[in-house]
Amino acid sequence: MQENFVENIYYLGPDGSNAYNAMLKFLSCCNISAKNTVAQKTIKSALEALKKDYSSFCVLPIENSIEGIVRETIDNLLKYNDTTLQILGEITLPIKHMLISKSKDKNKITKIISHPQALAQCSNYLYKNYNNAELKEVSSTSYAAQKVSLSDDENIAAIANETCAQLFNLNILETDINDEKDNKTRFYILGRNSLSSDTEGKTAITLSTKNHPGALCSVLEIFSKHNINLTYLDSRPSKKKLGEYLFFMELDGMREDFRIRTALEELMIYVDFIRVLGSFKICS
């Protein structure tokens, strides 16, 4: 496999986040050699950094099996008009939440901090075990762990992963506290340089249909006619006009495939706008 050299690879940080772990997996499975790995505080700031850095990559969460699509990622991705910016790959990681703290006694915990999704994904556990504890939302699970590590209060805990516990020298009080045990998150790697010439993968597109009855149905019928599996469909407000939407779709197959290429050409009479966001490999 050809090695891919880049100056920077950005990700939703800080170190220890699930995006950080996904970034490490991408480095390995896509044979990427990055001079710098650069944590960003928000999804928007990560994409803004990539927007100005033409030769680098960015790793962001796109979908969680429990909470669904990551709205901040898709909304920021769809609003950029830079067609050179493409989705280059995806990876899915199991998410195992843990309760971590400076304290070694879980019964002394009075405050728990984490990302809103992590708190939601552990809501039953928190209700049963920490119904009277203060819950606080922060920008990421790894930032929660960092705050706990810097606090003088040993009664504070974070919900984060094992990597965070190791990086910030915190004790693991409880493991695998997810309400749903089969919790997974998909991540994209984005950039402007191709990572692979693989012929198998997925294609992501965004489009807006013409404003008449059955327009979306006509689009879906084209995929059905060409035996193309639609693996994801979501609608997002266009943010230009009330009641106007953009549709985000993922299809099985690469844009070079005859079926995909033909279907995209046939779509043109049913849409006002269409953009291919990328054809990409699925890393394992």
Accessible surface in RSA format (square Angstrom, percent):
REM  Atomic radii and reference values for relative SASA: ProtOr
REM  Chains: A
REM  Algorithm: Lee & Richards
REM  Probe-radius: 1.40
REM  Slices: 20
REM RES _ NUM      All-atoms   Total-Side   Main-Chain    Non-polar    All polar
REM                ABS   REL    ABS   REL    ABS   REL    ABS   REL    ABS   REL
RES MET A   1   159.90  82.8  78.66  52.1  81.23 193.4  91.66  77.9  68.24  90.4
RES GLN A   2   152.27  85.1 133.31  97.4  18.96  45.1  52.13 111.0 100.13  75.9
RES GLU A   3    76.14  43.7  64.32  48.7  11.82  28.1  12.78  24.7  63.36  51.7
RES ASN A   4    21.42  14.8  17.01  16.4   4.41  10.6   8.04  19.3  13.38  12.9
RES PHE A   5   149.16  74.6 121.84  75.5  27.32  71.1 122.02  74.0  27.14  77.7
RES VAL A   6    13.32   8.8   2.22   2.0  11.10  26.7   8.56   7.4   4.76  12.9
RES GLU A   7    77.92  44.7  72.78  55.1   5.14  12.2  28.53  55.2  49.39  40.3
RES ASN A   8    22.20  15.3  22.20  21.5   0.00   0.0   0.37   0.9  21.83  21.1
RES ILE A   9     0.00   0.0   0.00   0.0   0.00   0.0   0.00   0.0   0.00   0.0
RES TYR A  10    20.86   9.7  20.86  11.9   0.00   0.0   6.32   4.7  14.54  17.9
RES TYR A  11     2.46   1.2   2.46   1.4   0.00   0.0   0.00   0.0   2.46   3.0
RES LEU A  12    22.67  12.6  22.67  16.2   0.00   0.0  22.67  15.9   0.00   0.0
RES GLY A  13     1.71   2.1   0.00   N/A   1.71   2.1   0.52   1.4   1.19   2.7
RES PRO A  14    31.41  22.9  29.67  27.0   1.74   6.3  30.87  25.5   0.54   3.4
RES ASP A  15    63.40  44.4  62.05  61.8   1.35   3.2  12.87  30.3  50.54  50.4
RES GLY A  16     0.00   0.0   0.00   N/A   0.00   0.0   0.00   0.0   0.00   0.0
RES SER A  17     5.06   4.3   5.06   6.7   0.00   0.0   5.06  10.8   0.00   0.0
RES ASN A  18    32.47  22.4  30.88  29.8   1.59   3.8   7.40  17.8  25.07  24.2
RES ALA A  19     3.65   3.4   1.98   3.1   1.67   3.8   1.98   2.8   1.67   4.4
RES TYR A  20    37.08  17.3  37.08  21.1   0.00   0.0   7.91   5.9  29.18  36.0
RES ASN A  21    34.73  24.0  32.98  31.9   1.75   4.2  13.90  33.5  20.83  20.1
RES ALA A  22     0.00   0.0   0.00   0.0   0.00   0.0   0.00   0.0   0.00   0.0
RES MET A  23     0.89   0.5   0.89   0.6   0.00   0.0   0.89   0.8   0.00   0.0
RES LEU A  24    79.89  44.5  72.73  52.0   7.16  18.0  73.21  51.4   6.68  18.0
RES LYS A  25    91.29  44.5  89.71  55.0   1.58   3.8  43.00  38.7  48.28  51.4
RES PHE A  26     0.00   0.0   0.00   0.0   0.00   0.0   0.00   0.0   0.00   0.0
RES LEU A  27    36.88  20.5  32.13  23.0   4.75  11.9  32.32  22.7   4.56  12.3
RES SER A  28    90.44  76.4  63.19  84.3  27.25  62.8  36.11  76.9  54.33  76.1
RES CYS A  29    29.09  22.0  15.30  17.1  13.80  32.4  25.29  64.1   3.80   4.1
RES CYS A  30     1.19   0.9   0.43   0.5   0.76   1.8   1.10   2.8   0.09   0.1
RES ASN A  31    49.31  34.0  47.18  45.6   2.13   5.1   7.38  17.8  41.93  40.5
RES ILE A  32    13.25   7.5   0.00   0.0  13.25  31.9   0.24   0.2  13.01  35.3
RES SER A  33    41.55  35.1  33.70  45.0   7.85  18.1   9.63  20.5  31.92  44.7
RES ALA A  34    27.11  24.9   0.58   0.9  26.53  60.3   1.02   1.4  26.09  69.1
RES LYS A  35   155.75  76.0 120.33  73.8  35.42  84.3  81.59  73.4  74.16  79.0
RES ASN A  36    60.55  41.8  55.59  53.7   4.96  11.9  15.21  36.6  45.35  43.8
RES THR A  37    66.11  47.0  41.17  41.7  24.94  59.4  15.69  21.1  50.42  76.2
RES VAL A  38    45.83  30.2  43.45  39.3   2.37   5.7  45.83  39.8   0.00   0.0
RES ALA A  39    42.53  39.1  21.00  32.4  21.53  49.0  21.01  29.6  21.52  57.0
RES GLN A  40    33.88  18.9  29.83  21.8   4.05   9.6   3.91   8.3  29.97  22.7
RES LYS A  41   174.45  85.1 166.32 102.0   8.13  19.4 113.26 101.9  61.20  65.2
RES THR A  42    58.01  41.3  55.37  56.1   2.65   6.3  53.12  71.3   4.90   7.4
RES ILE A  43     7.48   4.3   7.08   5.3   0.40   1.0   7.08   5.1   0.40   1.1
RES LYS A  44    87.05  42.5  87.05  53.4   0.00   0.0  77.46  69.7   9.59  10.2
RES SER A  45    38.51  32.5  32.20  43.0   6.31  14.5  36.15  77.0   2.36   3.3
RES ALA A  46     0.00   0.0   0.00   0.0   0.00   0.0   0.00   0.0   0.00   0.0
RES LEU A  47     0.43   0.2   0.43   0.3   0.00   0.0   0.43   0.3   0.00   0.0
RES GLU A  48    47.61  27.3  47.56  36.0   0.05   0.1  23.87  46.2  23.74  19.4
RES ALA A  49    22.23  20.4  12.01  18.5  10.22  23.2  20.22  28.5   2.00   5.3
RES LEU A  50     0.00   0.0   0.00   0.0   0.00   0.0   0.00   0.0   0.00   0.0
RES LYS A  51    85.58  41.7  80.66  49.5   4.92  11.7  41.85  37.7  43.73  46.6
RES LYS A  52   166.50  81.2 133.97  82.2  32.53  77.4  86.16  77.6  80.33  85.6
RES ASP A  53    26.17  18.3  22.35  22.2   3.82   9.0  14.01  33.0  12.16  12.1
RES TYR A  54   135.37  63.2 127.31  72.4   8.07  21.0  90.68  68.1  44.69  55.1
RES SER A  55    57.38  48.5  55.38  73.9   2.00   4.6  41.42  88.2  15.96  22.4
RES SER A  56     0.18   0.1   0.00   0.0   0.18   0.4   0.00   0.0   0.18   0.2
RES PHE A  57     1.85   0.9   1.85   1.1   0.00   0.0   1.85   1.1   0.00   0.0
RES CYS A  58     0.00   0.0   0.00   0.0   0.00   0.0   0.00   0.0   0.00   0.0
RES VAL A  59     0.00   0.0   0.00   0.0   0.00   0.0   0.00   0.0   0.00   0.0
RES LEU A  60     0.17   0.1   0.17   0.1   0.00   0.0   0.17   0.1   0.00   0.0
RES PRO A  61    15.89  11.6  15.89  14.5   0.00   0.0  15.89  13.1   0.00   0.0
RES ILE A  62     0.00   0.0   0.00   0.0   0.00   0.0   0.00   0.0   0.00   0.0
RES GLU A  63    40.97  23.5  39.90  30.2   1.07   2.6   4.46   8.6  36.51  29.8
RES ASN A  64     3.42   2.4   2.49   2.4   0.94   2.3   0.68   1.6   2.74   2.6
RES SER A  65    68.37  57.8  28.31  37.8  40.06  92.3  38.02  81.0  30.35  42.5
RES ILE A  66    67.55  38.4  37.59  28.0  29.95  72.2  39.79  28.7  27.75  75.3
RES GLU A  67    71.38  41.0  41.42  31.3  29.95  71.3   5.98  11.6  65.39  53.4
RES GLY A  68    26.48  32.6   0.00   N/A  26.48  32.6  25.62  70.3   0.85   1.9
RES ILE A  69    11.54   6.6   2.22   1.7   9.32  22.5   2.22   1.6   9.32  25.3
RES VAL A  70    21.13  13.9  19.72  17.9   1.41   3.4  21.13  18.4   0.00   0.0
RES ARG A  71   110.75  46.5 108.19  55.2   2.56   6.1  44.94  61.4  65.81  39.9
RES GLU A  72    77.20  44.3  68.04  51.5   9.15  21.8  33.35  64.5  43.84  35.8
RES THR A  73     0.63   0.4   0.63   0.6   0.00   0.0   0.63   0.8   0.00   0.0
RES ILE A  74     0.00   0.0   0.00   0.0   0.00   0.0   0.00   0.0   0.00   0.0
RES ASP A  75    25.88  18.1  19.83  19.7   6.05  14.3   9.69  22.8  16.19  16.2
RES ASN A  76    14.12   9.7  13.62  13.2   0.50   1.2   0.94   2.3  13.18  12.7
RES LEU A  77     2.59   1.4   2.59   1.8   0.00   0.0   2.59   1.8   0.00   0.0
RES LEU A  78    17.80   9.9   5.35   3.8  12.45  31.3   5.37   3.8  12.43  33.5
RES LYS A  79   110.76  54.0  84.97  52.1  25.79  61.4  66.00  59.4  44.76  47.7
RES TYR A  80     8.82   4.1   7.00   4.0   1.82   4.7   8.50   6.4   0.32   0.4
RES ASN A  81   139.98  96.5 116.52 112.6  23.47  56.5  35.87  86.3 104.11 100.6
RES ASP A  82    30.44  21.3  20.17  20.1  10.27  24.3  20.42  48.0  10.03  10.0
RES THR A  83    88.94  63.3  78.78  79.9  10.16  24.2  49.89  67.0  39.05  59.0
RES THR A  84    73.58  52.3  62.65  63.5  10.94  26.1  71.02  95.4   2.56   3.9
RES LEU A  85     1.75   1.0   0.93   0.7   0.83   2.1   0.93   0.7   0.83   2.2
RES GLN A  86    24.75  13.8  24.28  17.7   0.47   1.1  20.22  43.0   4.53   3.4
RES ILE A  87     0.70   0.4   0.18   0.1   0.52   1.3   0.18   0.1   0.52   1.4
RES LEU A  88    17.39   9.7  12.45   8.9   4.95  12.4  13.21   9.3   4.19  11.3
RES GLY A  89     0.00   0.0   0.00   N/A   0.00   0.0   0.00   0.0   0.00   0.0
RES GLU A  90     7.46   4.3   7.46   5.6   0.00   0.0   0.00   0.0   7.46   6.1
RES ILE A  91     2.25   1.3   2.01   1.5   0.23   0.6   2.25   1.6   0.00   0.0
RES THR A  92    59.77  42.5  39.94  40.5  19.84  47.3  30.29  40.7  29.48  44.6
RES LEU A  93    20.21  11.3  20.21  14.5   0.00   0.0  20.21  14.2   0.00   0.0
RES PRO A  94    87.03  63.4  72.71  66.3  14.32  52.0  72.71  60.0  14.32  89.0
RES ILE A  95     7.41   4.2   5.36   4.0   2.05   4.9   6.02   4.3   1.39   3.8
RES LYS A  96   106.01  51.7 100.69  61.8   5.32  12.7  69.03  62.1  36.98  39.4
RES HIS A  97     6.02   3.3   6.02   4.2   0.00   0.0   3.72   3.8   2.30   2.7
RES MET A  98    19.47  10.1  19.47  12.9   0.00   0.0  19.47  16.6   0.00   0.0
RES LEU A  99     0.00   0.0   0.00   0.0   0.00   0.0   0.00   0.0   0.00   0.0
RES ILE A 100     0.00   0.0   0.00   0.0   0.00   0.0   0.00   0.0   0.00   0.0
RES SER A 101     0.00   0.0   0.00   0.0   0.00   0.0   0.00   0.0   0.00   0.0
RES LYS A 102    70.06  34.2  55.67  34.2  14.40  34.3  34.25  30.8  35.81  38.1
RES SER A 103     6.43   5.4   4.66   6.2   1.77   4.1   3.53   7.5   2.90   4.1
RES LYS A 104   180.12  87.9 148.18  90.9  31.94  76.1  91.32  82.2  88.80  94.6
RES ASP A 105    52.00  36.4  48.46  48.2   3.54   8.4  22.52  53.0  29.48  29.4
RES LYS A 106    86.62  42.3  84.30  51.7   2.33   5.5  47.60  42.8  39.02  41.6
RES ASN A 107   129.60  89.4  95.79  92.6  33.81  81.4  29.26  70.4 100.34  97.0
RES LYS A 108   123.14  60.1 115.22  70.7   7.92  18.9  64.53  58.1  58.62  62.4
RES ILE A 109     9.98   5.7   0.00   0.0   9.98  24.1   0.00   0.0   9.98  27.1
RES THR A 110    81.49  58.0  74.04  75.1   7.45  17.8  63.65  85.5  17.84  27.0
RES LYS A 111    49.06  23.9  49.06  30.1   0.00   0.0  13.93  12.5  35.13  37.4
RES ILE A 112     0.00   0.0   0.00   0.0   0.00   0.0   0.00   0.0   0.00   0.0
RES ILE A 113     4.54   2.6   4.54   3.4   0.00   0.0   4.54   3.3   0.00   0.0
RES SER A 114     0.00   0.0   0.00   0.0   0.00   0.0   0.00   0.0   0.00   0.0
RES HIS A 115    55.01  30.1  55.01  38.2   0.00   0.0  27.23  28.1  27.78  32.3
RES PRO A 116    50.88  37.1  45.78  41.7   5.10  18.6  46.40  38.3   4.48  27.8
RES GLN A 117    51.34  28.7  49.88  36.5   1.47   3.5  19.98  42.5  31.36  23.8
RES ALA A 118     2.56   2.4   1.68   2.6   0.88   2.0   1.86   2.6   0.70   1.9
RES LEU A 119    16.20   9.0  13.78   9.9   2.42   6.1  14.14   9.9   2.06   5.5
RES ALA A 120    48.56  44.7  31.26  48.2  17.30  39.4  38.79  54.6   9.77  25.9
RES GLN A 121     9.19   5.1   5.54   4.0   3.65   8.7   4.10   8.7   5.09   3.9
RES CYS A 122     0.00   0.0   0.00   0.0   0.00   0.0   0.00   0.0   0.00   0.0
RES SER A 123    56.11  47.4  50.27  67.1   5.84  13.5  34.71  73.9  21.40  30.0
RES ASN A 124    87.22  60.1  86.01  83.1   1.21   2.9  11.91  28.7  75.31  72.8
RES TYR A 125    27.58  12.9  23.11  13.1   4.47  11.6  27.03  20.3   0.54   0.7
RES LEU A 126     6.42   3.6   5.95   4.3   0.47   1.2   6.19   4.3   0.22   0.6
RES TYR A 127   153.32  71.6 144.55  82.2   8.77  22.8 101.60  76.4  51.72  63.8
RES LYS A 128   167.70  81.8 129.60  79.5  38.09  90.7  79.78  71.8  87.92  93.6
RES ASN A 129    79.57  54.9  48.96  47.3  30.61  73.7  12.16  29.3  67.41  65.2
RES TYR A 130    21.98  10.3  14.21   8.1   7.76  20.2  16.75  12.6   5.22   6.4
RES ASN A 131    98.91  68.2  71.45  69.0  27.46  66.1  16.60  39.9  82.31  79.6
RES ASN A 132   153.19 105.6 117.10 113.2  36.09  86.9  39.11  94.1 114.08 110.3
RES ALA A 133    18.43  16.9   1.81   2.8  16.63  37.8   4.88   6.9  13.55  35.9
RES GLU A 134    98.94  56.8  88.65  67.1  10.29  24.5  42.04  81.3  56.90  46.5
RES LEU A 135    86.18  48.0  57.07  40.8  29.11  73.2  57.10  40.1  29.07  78.2
RES LYS A 136    84.55  41.2  81.30  49.9   3.25   7.7  47.29  42.6  37.26  39.7
RES GLU A 137   113.71  65.3  93.75  70.9  19.97  47.5  26.28  50.8  87.44  71.4
RES VAL A 138    17.88  11.8   5.97   5.4  11.91  28.7  16.32  14.2   1.56   4.2
RES SER A 139    60.48  51.1  39.04  52.1  21.44  49.4  39.95  85.1  20.53  28.8
RES SER A 140     5.74   4.9   4.73   6.3   1.01   2.3   5.65  12.0   0.09   0.1
RES THR A 141    11.91   8.5   9.86  10.0   2.05   4.9   6.45   8.7   5.46   8.3
RES SER A 142     0.00   0.0   0.00   0.0   0.00   0.0   0.00   0.0   0.00   0.0
RES TYR A 143    82.60  38.6  82.60  47.0   0.00   0.0  46.89  35.2  35.71  44.0
RES ALA A 144     0.00   0.0   0.00   0.0   0.00   0.0   0.00   0.0   0.00   0.0
RES ALA A 145     0.00   0.0   0.00   0.0   0.00   0.0   0.00   0.0   0.00   0.0
RES GLN A 146    57.40  32.1  57.40  42.0   0.00   0.0   4.78  10.2  52.62  39.9
RES LYS A 147    69.35  33.8  63.27  38.8   6.08  14.5  23.79  21.4  45.56  48.5
RES VAL A 148     0.76   0.5   0.40   0.4   0.36   0.9   0.69   0.6   0.07   0.2
RES SER A 149    24.13  20.4  12.45  16.6  11.69  26.9   8.90  18.9  15.23  21.3
RES LEU A 150   142.20  79.2 115.08  82.3  27.12  68.2 118.57  83.3  23.63  63.6
RES SER A 151    26.34  22.3  17.42  23.2   8.92  20.6  19.27  41.0   7.07   9.9
RES ASP A 152   144.97 101.6 114.24 113.7  30.74  72.7  40.85  96.1 104.13 103.8
RES ASP A 153    63.00  44.1  55.28  55.0   7.72  18.3  26.56  62.5  36.44  36.3
RES GLU A 154    96.15  55.2  92.44  69.9   3.71   8.8  25.58  49.5  70.57  57.6
RES ASN A 155    56.87  39.2  56.87  55.0   0.00   0.0   0.54   1.3  56.33  54.4
RES ILE A 156    21.34  12.1  21.00  15.6   0.33   0.8  21.00  15.1   0.33   0.9
RES ALA A 157     0.00   0.0   0.00   0.0   0.00   0.0   0.00   0.0   0.00   0.0
RES ALA A 158     0.00   0.0   0.00   0.0   0.00   0.0   0.00   0.0   0.00   0.0
RES ILE A 159     0.00   0.0   0.00   0.0   0.00   0.0   0.00   0.0   0.00   0.0
RES ALA A 160     0.51   0.5   0.00   0.0   0.51   1.2   0.51   0.7   0.00   0.0
RES ASN A 161    15.51  10.7  14.73  14.2   0.78   1.9  14.47  34.8   1.03   1.0
RES GLU A 162    83.53  48.0  82.44  62.4   1.09   2.6  15.04  29.1  68.49  55.9
RES THR A 163    34.20  24.3  33.14  33.6   1.06   2.5  13.64  18.3  20.56  31.1
RES CYS A 164     0.00   0.0   0.00   0.0   0.00   0.0   0.00   0.0   0.00   0.0
RES ALA A 165     3.98   3.7   2.20   3.4   1.78   4.0   2.46   3.5   1.52   4.0
RES GLN A 166   129.62  72.5 100.37  73.4  29.25  69.6  46.33  98.6  83.29  63.2
RES LEU A 167    86.41  48.1  55.18  39.5  31.23  78.5  58.59  41.1  27.83  74.9
RES PHE A 168    38.77  19.4  27.49  17.0  11.28  29.3  32.70  19.8   6.07  17.4
RES ASN A 169   138.86  95.8 119.33 115.3  19.53  47.0  30.12  72.5 108.74 105.1
RES LEU A 170    14.82   8.3   0.76   0.5  14.06  35.3   1.84   1.3  12.98  34.9
RES ASN A 171    47.52  32.8  43.18  41.7   4.34  10.4  11.60  27.9  35.92  34.7
RES ILE A 172    69.56  39.6  39.44  29.4  30.12  72.6  39.44  28.4  30.12  81.7
RES LEU A 173    27.89  15.5   5.08   3.6  22.81  57.4   8.02   5.6  19.87  53.5
RES GLU A 174    42.87  24.6  38.33  29.0   4.54  10.8   4.54   8.8  38.33  31.3
RES THR A 175    81.45  57.9  65.92  66.8  15.54  37.0  35.96  48.3  45.49  68.8
RES ASP A 176    52.87  37.0  46.18  46.0   6.69  15.8  17.93  42.2  34.94  34.8
RES ILE A 177     7.50   4.3   2.65   2.0   4.85  11.7   6.31   4.5   1.20   3.3
RES ASN A 178     2.10   1.4   0.74   0.7   1.36   3.3   0.64   1.5   1.46   1.4
RES ASP A 179    43.64  30.6  14.01  13.9  29.62  70.0  16.08  37.8  27.56  27.5
RES GLU A 180    98.05  56.3  95.91  72.6   2.14   5.1  17.84  34.5  80.21  65.5
RES LYS A 181   120.50  58.8 103.01  63.2  17.49  41.6  88.89  80.0  31.61  33.7
RES ASP A 182   102.98  72.1  90.66  90.2  12.33  29.1  42.52 100.1  60.47  60.3
RES ASN A 183     2.49   1.7   0.42   0.4   2.07   5.0   0.00   0.0   2.49   2.4
RES LYS A 184    89.36  43.6  88.09  54.0   1.27   3.0  35.11  31.6  54.24  57.8
RES THR A 185    12.60   9.0  12.46  12.6   0.14   0.3   6.70   9.0   5.90   8.9
RES ARG A 186    26.02  10.9  25.59  13.0   0.43   1.0  22.25  30.4   3.76   2.3
RES PHE A 187     2.79   1.4   2.79   1.7   0.00   0.0   2.79   1.7   0.00   0.0
RES TYR A 188     0.00   0.0   0.00   0.0   0.00   0.0   0.00   0.0   0.00   0.0
RES ILE A 189     0.00   0.0   0.00   0.0   0.00   0.0   0.00   0.0   0.00   0.0
RES LEU A 190     0.71   0.4   0.71   0.5   0.00   0.0   0.71   0.5   0.00   0.0
RES GLY A 191     0.00   0.0   0.00   N/A   0.00   0.0   0.00   0.0   0.00   0.0
RES ARG A 192    38.73  16.3  10.82   5.5  27.91  66.4  11.65  15.9  27.08  16.4
RES ASN A 193    72.04  49.7  68.99  66.7   3.05   7.3  23.57  56.7  48.47  46.9
RES SER A 194    87.45  73.9  61.92  82.6  25.53  58.8  48.20 102.6  39.25  55.0
RES LEU A 195    15.87   8.8   0.50   0.4  15.37  38.6   1.67   1.2  14.19  38.2
RES SER A 196    38.30  32.4  11.19  14.9  27.11  62.5  18.23  38.8  20.07  28.1
RES SER A 197   109.93  92.9  81.48 108.7  28.45  65.5  55.41 118.0  54.52  76.4
RES ASP A 198    67.39  47.2  55.04  54.8  12.35  29.2  15.87  37.4  51.52  51.4
RES THR A 199   108.88  77.4  96.53  97.9  12.35  29.4  74.39  99.9  34.49  52.1
RES GLU A 200   145.81  83.7 135.79 102.7  10.03  23.9  52.42 101.4  93.39  76.2
RES GLY A 201    13.59  16.8   0.00   N/A  13.59  16.8   3.94  10.8   9.65  21.6
RES LYS A 202    16.77   8.2  16.77  10.3   0.00   0.0   3.60   3.2  13.17  14.0
RES THR A 203     0.00   0.0   0.00   0.0   0.00   0.0   0.00   0.0   0.00   0.0
RES ALA A 204     0.00   0.0   0.00   0.0   0.00   0.0   0.00   0.0   0.00   0.0
RES ILE A 205     0.00   0.0   0.00   0.0   0.00   0.0   0.00   0.0   0.00   0.0
RES THR A 206     1.60   1.1   1.60   1.6   0.00   0.0   1.60   2.1   0.00   0.0
RES LEU A 207     0.00   0.0   0.00   0.0   0.00   0.0   0.00   0.0   0.00   0.0
RES SER A 208    16.03  13.5  16.03  21.4   0.00   0.0  10.13  21.6   5.91   8.3
RES THR A 209    27.92  19.9  15.69  15.9  12.22  29.1   0.00   0.0  27.92  42.2
RES LYS A 210    75.76  37.0  73.92  45.4   1.84   4.4  40.74  36.7  35.02  37.3
RES ASN A 211   153.39 105.8 120.89 116.8  32.50  78.3  37.32  89.8 116.08 112.2
RES HIS A 212    88.78  48.5  74.17  51.6  14.61  37.4  64.39  66.4  24.39  28.4
RES PRO A 213   134.75  98.2 107.25  97.8  27.50 100.0 119.75  98.9  15.00  93.2
RES GLY A 214    44.36  54.7   0.00   N/A  44.36  54.7  29.64  81.3  14.72  33.0
RES ALA A 215     4.69   4.3   3.20   4.9   1.50   3.4   3.20   4.5   1.50   4.0
RES LEU A 216    50.93  28.4  48.08  34.4   2.85   7.2  48.08  33.8   2.85   7.7
RES CYS A 217    68.24  51.6  63.43  70.7   4.80  11.3  21.25  53.8  46.99  50.7
RES SER A 218    25.94  21.9  24.05  32.1   1.89   4.4   2.96   6.3  22.98  32.2
RES VAL A 219     0.00   0.0   0.00   0.0   0.00   0.0   0.00   0.0   0.00   0.0
RES LEU A 220    59.38  33.1  54.89  39.3   4.49  11.3  55.26  38.8   4.12  11.1
RES GLU A 221   104.54  60.0  99.14  75.0   5.39  12.8  39.15  75.7  65.39  53.4
RES ILE A 222    12.72   7.2  11.76   8.8   0.95   2.3  12.71   9.2   0.01   0.0
RES PHE A 223     4.26   2.1   4.26   2.6   0.00   0.0   4.26   2.6   0.00   0.0
RES SER A 224    86.08  72.7  63.61  84.9  22.47  51.8  33.33  71.0  52.75  73.9
RES LYS A 225   137.99  67.3 101.71  62.4  36.28  86.4  78.48  70.6  59.51  63.4
RES HIS A 226    32.06  17.5  25.58  17.8   6.48  16.6  19.52  20.1  12.53  14.6
RES ASN A 227   125.70  86.7 113.44 109.6  12.27  29.5  26.43  63.6  99.27  95.9
RES ILE A 228    10.43   5.9   0.00   0.0  10.43  25.1   0.75   0.5   9.68  26.3
RES ASN A 229    86.03  59.3  77.15  74.6   8.88  21.4  27.47  66.1  58.56  56.6
RES LEU A 230    52.29  29.1  27.93  20.0  24.36  61.2  27.93  19.6  24.36  65.6
RES THR A 231    57.56  40.9  23.81  24.1  33.75  80.4  30.67  41.2  26.89  40.7
RES TYR A 232    42.00  19.6  36.10  20.5   5.91  15.4  30.01  22.6  11.99  14.8
RES LEU A 233    71.19  39.6  44.84  32.1  26.35  66.2  44.84  31.5  26.35  70.9
RES ASP A 234    22.94  16.1  18.99  18.9   3.95   9.3   4.59  10.8  18.35  18.3
RES SER A 235    47.21  39.9  38.18  51.0   9.03  20.8   8.24  17.6  38.97  54.6
RES ARG A 236    36.42  15.3  36.42  18.6   0.00   0.0   1.73   2.4  34.69  21.0
RES PRO A 237    62.01  45.2  56.72  51.7   5.30  19.2  56.72  46.8   5.30  32.9
RES SER A 238    15.97  13.5   4.47   6.0  11.50  26.5   4.57   9.7  11.39  16.0
RES LYS A 239   155.19  75.7 109.58  67.2  45.60 108.6  91.69  82.5  63.50  67.6
RES LYS A 240   182.33  89.0 141.88  87.1  40.46  96.3  92.01  82.8  90.33  96.2
RES LYS A 241   143.36  69.9 129.47  79.4  13.90  33.1  84.39  76.0  58.97  62.8
RES LEU A 242   184.08 102.5 153.47 109.8  30.61  77.0 160.25 112.5  23.83  64.1
RES GLY A 243    56.70  69.9   0.00   N/A  56.70  69.9  27.38  75.1  29.32  65.7
RES GLU A 244    70.62  40.5  64.26  48.6   6.36  15.2  26.24  50.8  44.38  36.2
RES TYR A 245   102.23  47.7  94.00  53.5   8.23  21.4  50.69  38.1  51.54  63.5
RES LEU A 246    32.32  18.0  32.32  23.1   0.00   0.0  32.32  22.7   0.00   0.0
RES PHE A 247    30.77  15.4  30.77  19.1   0.00   0.0  30.77  18.7   0.00   0.0
RES PHE A 248     0.00   0.0   0.00   0.0   0.00   0.0   0.00   0.0   0.00   0.0
RES MET A 249     0.00   0.0   0.00   0.0   0.00   0.0   0.00   0.0   0.00   0.0
RES GLU A 250     1.37   0.8   1.37   1.0   0.00   0.0   0.00   0.0   1.37   1.1
RES LEU A 251     0.00   0.0   0.00   0.0   0.00   0.0   0.00   0.0   0.00   0.0
RES ASP A 252    54.03  37.8  53.57  53.3   0.46   1.1  20.60  48.5  33.43  33.3
RES GLY A 253     9.50  11.7   0.00   N/A   9.50  11.7   7.86  21.6   1.64   3.7
RES MET A 254    14.86   7.7  14.86   9.8   0.00   0.0  14.86  12.6   0.00   0.0
RES ARG A 255    83.75  35.2  79.42  40.5   4.34  10.3  29.07  39.7  54.68  33.1
RES GLU A 256   117.26  67.3 102.01  77.2  15.25  36.3  68.67 132.8  48.59  39.7
RES ASP A 257    40.22  28.2  33.26  33.1   6.96  16.5  16.73  39.4  23.49  23.4
RES PHE A 258   139.43  69.8 131.98  81.7   7.46  19.4 131.98  80.0   7.46  21.3
RES ARG A 259    91.98  38.6  91.34  46.6   0.63   1.5  43.11  58.9  48.87  29.6
RES ILE A 260     0.24   0.1   0.19   0.1   0.05   0.1   0.24   0.2   0.00   0.0
RES ARG A 261   107.34  45.1 106.06  54.1   1.27   3.0  45.49  62.2  61.85  37.5
RES THR A 262    26.02  18.5  25.62  26.0   0.40   1.0  21.86  29.4   4.16   6.3
RES ALA A 263     0.33   0.3   0.33   0.5   0.00   0.0   0.33   0.5   0.00   0.0
RES LEU A 264    24.21  13.5  22.40  16.0   1.80   4.5  22.79  16.0   1.42   3.8
RES GLU A 265   114.17  65.5 100.52  76.0  13.65  32.5  45.23  87.5  68.94  56.3
RES GLU A 266    54.66  31.4  46.21  35.0   8.45  20.1  35.73  69.1  18.93  15.5
RES LEU A 267     0.00   0.0   0.00   0.0   0.00   0.0   0.00   0.0   0.00   0.0
RES MET A 268   105.67  54.7  95.22  63.0  10.45  24.9  87.09  74.0  18.58  24.6
RES ILE A 269   122.76  69.9 105.42  78.5  17.34  41.8 111.51  80.3  11.25  30.5
RES TYR A 270    64.69  30.2  64.69  36.8   0.00   0.0  24.59  18.5  40.10  49.4
RES VAL A 271     7.63   5.0   0.80   0.7   6.83  16.5   0.80   0.7   6.83  18.5
RES ASP A 272    97.14  68.0  60.08  59.8  37.06  87.6  26.12  61.5  71.03  70.8
RES PHE A 273    88.82  44.4  82.40  51.0   6.43  16.7  88.82  53.9   0.00   0.0
RES ILE A 274    38.88  22.1  17.41  13.0  21.48  51.8  17.41  12.5  21.48  58.3
RES ARG A 275    21.10   8.9  15.36   7.8   5.74  13.7  18.60  25.4   2.51   1.5
RES VAL A 276    32.60  21.5  23.92  21.7   8.69  20.9  23.92  20.8   8.69  23.6
RES LEU A 277     1.57   0.9   0.61   0.4   0.95   2.4   0.61   0.4   0.95   2.6
RES GLY A 278     0.18   0.2   0.00   N/A   0.18   0.2   0.18   0.5   0.00   0.0
RES SER A 279    18.65  15.8   3.12   4.2  15.53  35.8   3.12   6.6  15.53  21.8
RES PHE A 280     1.39   0.7   0.00   0.0   1.39   3.6   1.39   0.8   0.00   0.0
RES LYS A 281    24.29  11.9  22.84  14.0   1.46   3.5  11.26  10.1  13.03  13.9
RES ILE A 282    92.36  52.6  68.45  51.0  23.91  57.6  68.45  49.3  23.91  64.9
RES CYS A 283     9.05   6.8   0.00   0.0   9.05  21.3   3.55   9.0   5.50   5.9
RES SER A 284   127.47 107.7  82.92 110.7  44.55 102.6  71.11 151.4  56.37  79.0
END  Absolute sums over single chains surface
CHAIN  1 A    13794.8      11232.4       2562.4       7099.3       6695.5
END  Absolute sums over all chains
TOTAL         13794.8      11232.4       2562.4       7099.3       6695.5
